[in-house]
Structures are given as structure tokens and as C-alpha cells.
Amino acid sequence: MTTYIYETIPADEASEPRVFEFQQRMTDKPLTQHPETGEPVRRIISGGLGIMQKGGAPAPSSCGSGCGCH
């Protein structure tokens, strides 16, 4: 299962959205309501950590040699 990040959609501009995680299958539709409170929610799209080059090889690191991340 994949863990997705969601945030509530506040009813007014003065309220802050609340962020929460929810595990679901990749084939499941995104939530539209908070599972406990029923508040409207939207899924947050976050970036990945890897960058791929043409041909599928990972991009070279820009941090330099000797850092241990290779």
C-alpha cells in the first residue's frame, strides 16, 4: 500500500488546513472527505527524490565526490 498526504479544505480563509497521511492502493480513487471528520480534503502531490536520464540511468550527483551518496 502507498501512503498519500492529504490536507483538509478549510471552510473559511482564516482557518488553516490540517495535513494527514492515509494508506491506500494506487488504484484507489483519491479521498474527497476526511475519513473521521467528513471534512472535504485534497491530496497533496509531493516530488520524488530521484531524477532519471534518457535510457533510465540515474542522473549524476551534483554533491561531489566523497559524500557517500553514490
N, C-alpha and C positions, 0 to 999 in steps of 0.2 A: 504494500500500500504506500501511497505517496502522501506526504504531509504538505498541505496547502496553507497559505496565510490568507486570512480574511480580515476585513475591517467592517465595523458597523457604519451605517449611513445615518448620521445624526438628523433628527427632525428639524433642528434649527442651527444656524451658523455659530451660535455661542457654545454649542456642545462639541466636545472632542470625540472623534471616532475611537472605538476600542478595537484593538488588534488581538486576534486569537488564531491558533493553529487548529486544523482539522484534518484527520486522516481519511482519505477516500481513494478509490481506484481511479486510475487515469481515465477510464471510460465513463465514470460517473459525471453527471451534469454538475456544474458549479452550484454551490448553495445560493439561495436567494434570501433566506431568513436564518437568523442565529438559531442553532438547534435547541437552545434552552430558553431564550427570551422571546423569540419570534421577531426580533428587530430585523429590518432589512439590512443585508450585507452585500459586499462585493469582494471578489477575490483579488488579491494583490499579486501582480506579476513581478517577480524578482529575477535579476540577472544571474546567469550561471558564472562559474569560475573559470571555465576552460574556453580557449579560443582555438578554432581549428583552421588549418591552412588547406589550400587546394590539395586534394589527394588524401585527406584525412589525417595527416600528421599534425601533432600539436605544434603550435607556434612557439618559436624560441623565446626563452625567458628574457625579460628586459632588466632583471635584477642583477645580472652579472654573475661571474663565476665565483665559486667558493661559498655560496649561500646555503647550499644543501637542498635546494628545492628541485633539482633536476632528477 
